[in-house]
Amino acid sequence: MWTYVLRRLLLMIPTLVAILLINFAILRLADNPLRSALTTQGSEEGALDPRLLGQTVETSIRQAALTGRHLPALINTRGFLTKDRMQRWLEELERAPGREAEESRRRDREGRLWLSGPFAVQPLYEIIADDALAHLHGPASFALTFTAFTPLSRRDLDRLPVEKRAHIINRNASLRALRIPHENTFAAGYTLSVDSDEYTRRRQAILQWWQRYGEDYSFSRGQAFAAVVLETGFIDFFGRFFTGNLISERFNRPVFELIGERWYVSFWLQMLATLLAWSVAIPLGIRSARRKNSLEDQATSNSLFLLWSLPEFFIGSLLLFYFCTDREGSAALFPNRGLPPADSLWSPTLVYVGQLIYHGFLPLLVLSYGSFTVLSRYMRGALLDQMSADYARTARAKGASEDRIVYGHNLRNSMVTMITMGSGLLAALFGGFVVVEYMFSINGLGTLLLEAARDKDAPLIMASTVISVSLLLLSLLIADLMYAVVDPRIRSRYV
């Protein structure tokens, strides 16, 4: 048994990684953290304001670094950038007549260049040092200052030694004076927007800057190969996840803090709804099976089938209209919010519990009715199969009472089906319930994840995916172990 458990736990690791890999790749498709900065700076005339653009891009890079979006998603080939490849990249970004339709794609590529990081600094410097490539010195100087920029978070400032921290801060500050003002227009392409003396002064400043800081951006071949996998957004996500340093892009707060606040609300409602559904479904399924084809069984089956066919939003809308709406001469029977007001927390315990029941009754009803209709049908079918089995007929022939047969033999064997139905309960307790939360104004986890998906908040989505998938895999393992407890015949397979 323990060998089986260990084997399953080990198999969970590649399964979890594969699921997360697919989710992460989808989230990062067509993702460009500098899109807003490029939109604001890219006028039709092509003029680039070094000060304004620099502040905007540095802020965007700093924000992207908090969540790992400044790194490639799965594979990092930036360590193999060369001067020739960088030259072609810059030339492809030059505007030209007849290329207006490609402007969106050009801006995306320009943003990816500025996010290329430290590996791109040396090839860009080599272009600026080459007199024959003077037409590229303007865009190369901008790209160099952005790729050489090292964003520092509060955590970085706290953990870095004083000398190292001062070195990075001074280096970042020195970059702002190195940008060579230029224009990139559809009519003329790259053109300098400063006189030759200012151009020479700034270019000389770049060459001197490299003499001082060039060693910081000189990388070995081994470092380039190591970065292919290690310096990627996926690895960065796992590092932040396991150290608790994963920050939501939308809320700018740790994701575990956000999930904990919202999950507390969703968990209790979902737990109560689950207990209510199962406590009704199992007795109802047993009673219906024991009265097969009776008028009661037919009425119950038809009623449950009708309830099952009605979606949650329809039932919720009816309840809100008839029970939560003030009418002429009468007040609403229930509030239209699923949680009591915040100030009720300071009420006496019994009063607060009463407020919770009063506000949560309708949401619990909507959450549980669909579950118990399905569960009761499965319970009925599974029990009917067992009641017609050979061992049940043998027990009846020996004179055993129907209660003893049903509750002593049939019910336990029927639980195999119900265990399968409940194998996803742990993940369901975490996932929230978007429709009900939205309808009853419940600020729970489902609403949070819906907002994260709408805003493409990758850290928040990925953190919730890790937790929900882990709980799902764990609940499947628990279900397998419960099979062995309920049916000893299955236990022999787990050796």
C-alpha positions in Angstrom: 0.0 0.0 0.0 2.7 2.5 1.0 4.7 1.7 -2.2 1.6 2.5 -4.2 1.1 5.8 -2.4 4.7 6.8 -2.9 4.5 5.9 -6.6 1.4 8.0 -7.0 3.0 11.0 -5.2 6.0 10.8 -7.4 3.8 10.7 -10.5 2.0 13.8 -9.4 5.1 15.9 -9.9 5.5 15.5 -13.7 1.7 15.7 -14.1 1.6 19.0 -12.2 4.6 20.4 -14.1 3.1 19.5 -17.4 -0.3 21.1 -16.6 1.4 24.2 -15.4 3.7 24.3 -18.4 0.7 24.4 -20.8 -1.2 27.0 -18.7 1.9 29.2 -18.5 2.6 29.0 -22.2 -1.0 30.0 -23.0 -0.9 32.9 -20.6 2.3 34.3 -22.0 1.2 34.1 -25.7 1.4 37.5 -27.3 2.4 39.1 -24.0 4.3 42.3 -24.2 4.7 44.2 -20.9 5.9 47.3 -22.8 2.9 47.6 -25.0 1.4 50.6 -23.2 4.8 52.4 -23.1 5.3 51.8 -26.8 1.8 53.1 -27.5 2.3 56.3 -25.6 5.7 57.1 -27.0 5.2 56.1 -30.6 3.9 59.2 -32.4 3.4 59.2 -36.1 6.2 61.6 -36.5 8.6 59.1 -34.8 10.2 61.5 -32.4 11.5 60.0 -29.1 11.7 62.0 -26.0 14.6 60.4 -24.0 13.5 61.6 -20.6 9.8 60.9 -20.9 10.3 57.6 -22.7 13.0 56.5 -20.3 10.8 57.0 -17.2 7.9 55.2 -18.8 9.9 52.2 -20.0 11.9 51.9 -16.8 8.7 51.9 -14.8 7.2 49.2 -17.1 10.4 47.1 -16.8 10.4 47.4 -13.0 6.8 46.3 -12.9 7.4 43.4 -15.2 10.4 42.3 -13.1 8.1 41.9 -10.1 6.2 39.1 -11.8 8.9 37.7 -14.1 7.3 39.0 -17.3 10.6 40.5 -18.3 12.0 37.0 -19.0 11.1 34.7 -21.9 8.4 32.2 -21.1 10.0 28.8 -21.5 13.3 29.1 -23.5 15.9 31.9 -23.2 18.1 32.3 -26.2 19.2 35.8 -25.4 22.7 34.7 -24.4 23.4 33.9 -28.1 22.7 37.4 -29.4 25.5 38.7 -31.6 26.4 42.0 -33.1 25.1 40.9 -36.6 21.9 39.6 -35.3 21.3 42.8 -33.3 22.1 44.9 -36.3 19.4 43.1 -38.4 17.0 43.5 -35.5 17.5 47.3 -35.4 17.2 47.5 -39.1 13.9 45.7 -39.1 12.6 48.2 -36.6 13.3 51.1 -38.9 10.1 52.7 -40.3 10.0 53.0 -44.1 7.4 54.1 -46.7 4.7 51.5 -47.4 5.2 49.7 -44.0 2.5 51.6 -42.1 0.4 48.4 -41.8 3.3 46.6 -39.9 3.4 49.2 -37.2 1.8 47.1 -34.5 4.2 44.2 -35.1 7.1 46.6 -35.3 6.3 48.0 -31.8 5.9 44.6 -30.4 9.4 43.6 -31.7 10.8 46.9 -30.4 9.4 46.1 -26.9 10.9 42.7 -27.0 14.3 44.2 -27.9 14.1 46.6 -24.9 13.3 43.6 -22.7 16.2 41.5 -23.9 18.1 42.2 -20.7 21.9 42.1 -19.9 22.8 39.6 -22.7 21.9 42.2 -25.3 24.1 45.0 -23.9 27.4 43.9 -25.4 26.1 43.5 -29.0 24.4 46.9 -28.7 27.7 48.5 -27.5 29.6 46.9 -30.4 27.1 48.5 -32.8 27.6 52.0 -31.2 31.4 51.5 -31.2 31.3 50.8 -35.0 31.6 54.0 -37.0 30.1 52.3 -40.1 26.8 51.8 -38.3 26.3 55.5 -37.3 22.7 55.4 -38.6 21.9 52.8 -35.9 23.6 54.6 -33.0 20.4 56.4 -31.9 18.1 53.4 -31.6 21.0 51.3 -30.3 21.7 53.8 -27.5 18.0 53.6 -26.4 18.0 49.8 -26.4 21.3 49.7 -24.5 20.1 51.9 -21.7 16.9 49.8 -21.3 18.6 46.4 -21.5 21.3 47.5 -19.1 18.8 48.8 -16.6 18.5 46.6 -13.5 15.1 46.9 -11.7 15.4 46.8 -7.9 12.5 45.8 -5.7 12.3 46.5 -2.0 13.3 42.9 -1.4 16.4 43.4 -3.5 17.3 46.5 -1.7 17.0 44.7 1.7 19.0 41.6 0.7 21.8 43.1 -1.4 25.1 44.2 0.3 25.5 48.0 0.6 28.3 48.2 -2.0 26.5 46.1 -4.5 23.3 48.1 -4.1 25.1 51.4 -4.5 26.9 50.1 -7.6 23.6 49.1 -9.3 21.9 52.3 -8.3 24.7 54.5 -9.7 24.9 52.4 -12.9 21.1 52.8 -13.5 21.4 56.5 -12.9 24.3 56.9 -15.4 22.2 55.2 -18.2 19.8 58.1 -18.5 22.4 60.5 -20.0 23.5 58.0 -22.7 20.4 58.1 -24.9 21.0 59.7 -28.3 17.8 61.6 -29.3 16.6 60.6 -32.8 13.5 60.1 -34.9 12.1 57.1 -36.7 9.7 58.2 -39.4 8.1 56.5 -42.3 9.4 59.2 -44.6 13.1 59.2 -43.6 13.6 56.2 -41.2 16.3 56.8 -38.5 17.6 60.4 -38.3 19.4 62.2 -35.4 17.5 65.0 -33.7 20.6 66.6 -32.2 23.6 68.4 -33.7 26.9 66.6 -34.3 28.6 67.9 -31.2 25.9 66.6 -28.9 25.8 63.3 -30.8 29.6 62.9 -30.4 29.4 63.8 -26.7 26.8 61.2 -25.9 28.5 58.5 -28.0 31.7 59.2 -26.2 29.8 58.9 -22.9 28.6 55.5 -23.9 32.1 54.3 -24.7 33.3 55.6 -21.3 30.4 54.0 -19.6 31.3 50.6 -21.1 34.9 51.0 -19.8 33.5 51.4 -16.3 30.6 48.9 -16.3 31.4 46.6 -19.3 32.5 43.7 -17.0 29.0 43.5 -15.6 27.7 42.5 -19.0 30.3 40.1 -20.2 29.0 36.6 -20.1 30.7 33.2 -20.7 29.3 30.6 -23.0 28.4 28.5 -20.0 26.3 31.2 -18.6 24.5 31.6 -21.9 23.7 27.8 -22.0 22.6 27.9 -18.3 20.2 30.8 -19.0 18.4 28.8 -21.7 16.3 27.0 -19.0 17.2 28.7 -15.7 16.5 32.3 -16.6 13.0 31.9 -17.9 9.6 33.1 -16.7 8.5 29.6 -15.8 11.5 28.9 -13.5 11.2 32.4 -12.1 7.5 31.7 -11.3 8.3 28.6 -9.4 11.1 30.4 -7.5 8.7 33.2 -6.5 5.9 30.7 -5.7 7.9 28.6 -3.3 9.5 31.6 -1.6 6.2 33.4 -1.2 7.4 36.3 -3.3 4.7 36.0 -6.1 3.1 39.4 -6.6 -0.2 40.1 -8.4 0.1 42.4 -11.3 -3.3 44.0 -10.9 -3.4 44.4 -7.1 0.4 44.7 -6.5 0.1 42.5 -3.5 1.3 39.0 -2.6 -1.0 36.5 -4.3 -1.2 34.2 -1.3 -2.4 37.1 0.8 -5.1 37.8 -1.8 -6.1 34.2 -2.2 -6.3 33.7 1.6 -8.6 36.6 2.1 -11.0 35.6 -0.6 -10.8 31.8 -0.1 -11.9 32.1 3.5 -15.3 33.4 2.3 -15.7 30.8 -0.6 -14.5 27.9 1.5 -17.2 28.1 4.1 -20.0 28.6 1.7 -18.8 25.8 -0.6 -18.2 23.5 2.4 -21.7 24.0 3.8 -23.2 23.6 0.3 -21.3 20.3 -0.2 -22.4 19.0 3.2 -26.0 20.0 2.6 -26.0 18.4 -0.9 -24.5 15.1 0.3 -26.6 14.9 3.4 -29.7 15.2 1.3 -28.6 13.2 -1.8 -27.5 9.9 -0.1 -30.7 9.4 2.0 -32.9 10.5 -0.9 -31.1 8.1 -3.3 -31.5 5.2 -0.9 -35.2 5.9 -0.3 -35.8 6.2 -4.0 -34.0 3.0 -4.8 -35.9 1.0 -2.1 -39.2 2.3 -3.6 -38.3 1.7 -7.2 -41.1 2.3 -9.7 -43.5 3.6 -6.9 -45.4 6.8 -7.3 -43.0 8.4 -4.8 -40.0 7.3 -6.8 -41.4 8.6 -10.1 -42.4 11.9 -8.6 -39.0 12.3 -7.0 -37.1 11.3 -10.2 -39.1 13.7 -12.4 -38.7 16.6 -9.9 -35.0 16.1 -9.5 -34.6 15.8 -13.3 -36.4 19.1 -13.7 -34.2 20.8 -11.1 -31.1 19.4 -12.7 -32.1 20.9 -16.1 -32.4 24.4 -14.6 -29.0 26.3 -14.5 -27.8 28.1 -11.5 -28.1 31.6 -12.9 -31.8 30.9 -13.7 -32.7 29.7 -10.2 -30.6 32.5 -8.7 -32.4 35.1 -10.8 -35.8 33.7 -9.7 -34.8 33.8 -6.1 -33.5 37.3 -6.3 -36.6 38.5 -8.0 -39.2 36.9 -5.8 -37.4 36.9 -2.4 -34.9 39.7 -2.5 -36.9 42.5 -4.2 -38.9 45.1 -2.2 -42.5 45.2 -3.4 -45.3 47.7 -2.8 -46.5 47.3 0.7 -43.9 44.6 1.7 -40.2 44.4 2.2 -37.9 41.7 0.7 -37.8 38.4 2.6 -34.0 38.0 2.2 -31.1 40.4 1.5 -29.6 40.4 -2.0 -26.1 40.0 -0.7 -24.7 36.7 0.4 -22.7 38.1 3.3 -23.7 40.2 6.3 -22.3 43.8 6.5 -18.8 44.2 7.9 -19.9 45.9 11.1 -22.0 42.8 12.1 -18.7 41.1 13.0 -18.8 43.0 16.3 -22.3 41.7 17.2 -22.9 39.0 19.8 -22.0 35.5 18.6 -25.6 34.3 18.2 -26.6 37.4 16.4 -23.7 37.1 14.0 -24.4 33.4 13.3 -28.0 34.4 12.7 -26.9 37.1 10.2 -24.7 34.5 8.4 -27.6 32.1 8.0 -30.0 34.8 7.0 -27.7 36.2 4.3 -26.2 32.9 3.2 -29.4 30.8 2.9 -30.2 31.6 -0.7 -26.7 31.3 -2.0 -26.4 27.9 -0.2 -29.6 26.8 -1.8 -28.5 27.7 -5.3 -25.1 26.1 -4.8 -26.4 22.8 -3.4 -29.6 22.1 -5.4 -27.7 21.1 -8.6 -25.3 18.8 -6.7 -27.8 16.8 -4.7 -30.0 16.2 -7.8 -27.1 14.5 -9.6 -25.7 12.8 -6.5 -29.1 11.3 -5.6 -29.5 9.9 -9.1 -26.1 8.2 -8.9 -26.8 6.9 -5.4 -30.1 5.4 -6.6 -28.5 3.8 -9.6 -25.6 2.4 -7.8 -27.8 0.9 -5.0 -30.2 -0.6 -7.5 -27.3 -2.4 -9.2 -26.2 -3.9 -5.8 -29.7 -4.8 -4.7 -30.1 -7.0 -7.9 -26.7 -8.6 -7.4 -26.3 -12.4 -6.8 -25.1 -12.0 -3.2 -28.2 -9.9 -2.4 -30.5 -12.6 -3.7 -28.6 -15.2 -1.8 -29.0 -13.2 1.4 -32.7 -12.8 0.8 -33.0 -16.6 0.2 -31.3 -17.2 3.6 -34.0 -15.0 5.3 -32.0 -11.8 5.9 -34.2 -8.7 6.3 -34.2 -6.1 3.6 -32.8 -3.5 6.0 -29.8 -5.8 6.8 -29.2 -6.5 3.1 -29.3 -2.8 2.1 -27.5 -1.2 5.0 -25.2 -4.2 5.8 -24.1 -5.1 2.3 -25.5 -3.1 -0.6 -24.8 0.4 0.7 -21.1 -0.2 1.3 -20.5 -1.6 -2.2 -22.5 1.3 -3.6 -20.1 3.8 -2.1 -17.5 3.1 -4.8 -19.6 5.1 -7.3 -20.1 7.9 -4.7 -16.4 8.0 -4.0 -15.7 8.6 -7.7 -18.3 11.4 -7.7 -16.6 13.0 -4.7 -13.0 12.7 -6.0 -12.8 16.3 -7.0 -14.2 17.8 -3.8 -10.9 19.2 -2.5 -10.4 21.1 -5.7 -14.0 22.3 -5.7 -13.6 23.7 -2.2 -10.8 25.9 -3.5 -12.2 26.9 -6.8 -15.0 29.2 -5.8 -18.3 29.7 -7.6 -18.2 32.6 -10.0 -21.9 32.7 -11.0 -23.3 32.6 -7.5 -20.7 35.0 -6.2 -21.5 37.5 -8.9 -25.3 37.3 -8.5 -25.3 37.6 -4.7 -22.4 40.2 -4.5 -20.1 37.8 -2.6 -16.5 39.0 -2.7 -15.0 35.5 -2.9 -12.3 33.6 -4.6 -14.3 32.9 -7.8 -14.8 36.7 -8.3 -11.1 37.2 -7.7 -10.0 34.6 -10.3 -12.5 36.0 -12.8 -10.9 39.4 -12.4 -7.5 37.9 -12.8 -8.4 36.1 -16.0 -10.0 39.3 -17.4 -6.9 41.4 -16.6 -4.4 38.6 -17.6 -2.9 38.6 -14.1 -0.6 35.6 -14.8 0.9 35.3 -11.2 -2.5 35.1 -9.6 -3.9 32.7 -12.2 -0.8 30.5 -12.0 -0.8 30.4 -8.2 -4.4 29.4 -8.1 -3.8 26.8 -10.8 -1.0 25.2 -8.7 -3.1 25.0 -5.7 -6.3 23.7 -7.4 -4.4 21.1 -9.5 -2.4 19.9 -6.5 -5.7 19.5 -4.5 -7.3 17.7 -7.4 -4.4 15.2 -7.7 -4.4 14.7 -3.9 -8.2 14.1 -3.9 -7.8 11.5 -6.6 -5.2 9.7 -4.5 -7.5 9.8 -1.5 -10.4 8.5 -3.6 -8.2 5.5 -4.7 -7.3 4.7 -1.1 -10.9 4.9 -0.1 -11.8 2.4 -2.8 -9.6 -0.1 -1.0 -11.3 0.7 2.3 -14.8 0.2 0.9 -14.1 -2.8 -1.3 -11.4 -5.2 -0.1 -11.2 -6.7 -3.6 -9.6 -3.5 -4.8 -7.0 -3.5 -2.1 -5.0 -6.4 -3.7 -4.3 -4.1 -6.7 -2.3 -1.6 -4.6 0.5 -4.0 -3.7 
